Amino acid sequence: MKTNEYDTYSCPVGKTIGLISGRWKPIILYLIQHDINRFGLLQKRMPKISRKVLTEQLRDLENQGLIDREVRVSSYPQEVFYSLTEKGSSLRMLIDQIFNWGTVNILDEPSRKMAVDLLIDHH
């Protein structure tokens, strides 16, 4: 008897979750899509992440084709801005839905307030 086995390594759900999973990548994508797009601003919103880890995570997201890195040397010191690529932008709705679902279904009230405050006064 032949069984139909689904190759779990090529499952689009697993592949997508693998692409954006980790402690920091989802929140980095969320912040960048909401215009918190400079290295210093990202680090300010995620005070528990080290500069080294933030740099590594941003580099991974760039290598995966989800974000672009732009260095502006017209100012001193030079500024680095991040933006979503077309591929990264296609995740916007999914990332927002995950954020909203987690806020409603997982977080307690104080944590909900912190999550909402994450975006307030970000500029």
N, C-alpha and C positions, 0 to 999 in steps of 0.2 A: 504494500500500500504506500503510495506516494503522499507525503505531506507537503503542504505549502509552507515554507519557512520564510519569514520576512527577515531580511538582513538588517539587524538592528543597527549596524554600523552605518547604514545609509538612510536611516529613518530621518526625514526632514525635521521632525520635532526634536529629536535628540541632537541632531547636528546644529540646529538653531540655538537650542539651549546651551550646547557646548560652546558655541561661538561667543555668546554674551554672558556666560556664567562666570562665577568667581565672586569674591567679596566686593570688589570695587568696580568692575566693568559696567554693570547695569546702572549704578548711580552716576558714574562718569558720563555715560551716554545720556542719561536723563538730564543731568545738569547742562551738558553741551547743547542739547536740543532746546533748552530753555534759556539760552544765551548767557549762561555762566561758562564762558569759553576761553578764559585766560588761565594760565597755569596757577598764578597766585590766587585767583578767585576759586578755582577748583579745590586747591589745598585748604583755603579758608572754610569752605563748605564741608570738607572732610578732614577735620583736624586730627583724626587718628591715623591717617595715612602718611607715611614718610615720603620725602621728596623722591627718594630712590624708587619706591614702589609706584608712586604716581607716574613717574617718568616711564617705568617699565610697562605699566598698564596702558598709558597713552600710546607708547610705541607699538604694543601688541594690537591695539585697536586700529592704529594707522596701517600696520602690516596686513591686517585682515580686510582692509579697504573700507572700514566703517567711518573713519574720520580723516580729515586733512589737517596738516600742520602748516601754519603760515608764520614766518618770521618777518616782522616789520622792523627794519633797521633804520627807518627814518626818524625814530625817536631814540633817546638815550635814557635809560638803558633800553636795549632792543626789547620789543614785546613779541610774545608768541601767542598766537590765537589758534583755536581749534574749531573746526566746524564739521558737521556731518556731511559725508559724501552722499551721492544719490543712493547708494546701497544702504548707508547708515540711516538716511532719511526715511527709507522704506520701513524701518523699525519703529518710527515715532509712535504710531498708534499702539503697537504692541507694548512698548516700554511704558507709555502712559497708562495703559490698561493694567499692566502688572503693578505699577505704583499705586493706582487707585484701588485695585483689588486687595493688595497687601495692607493699605491704609484702613480699609473697611473691615477686613476679615481676620487680620492678624494682630494689629497694633492695639494697645490699650490707649486710653484717652490722652495721657501725657505724651506718649510716643506719637500719636496722631498729630498733636499740636506741633511737635518738633518736625515732623515730616512736612507739614504745611509751611512752617516757618523756614524750611530749607530754601524756598524760592522767594520769600519776601525780602525786599530791600537788598537784592543781589547786585545792584550796580553801584 
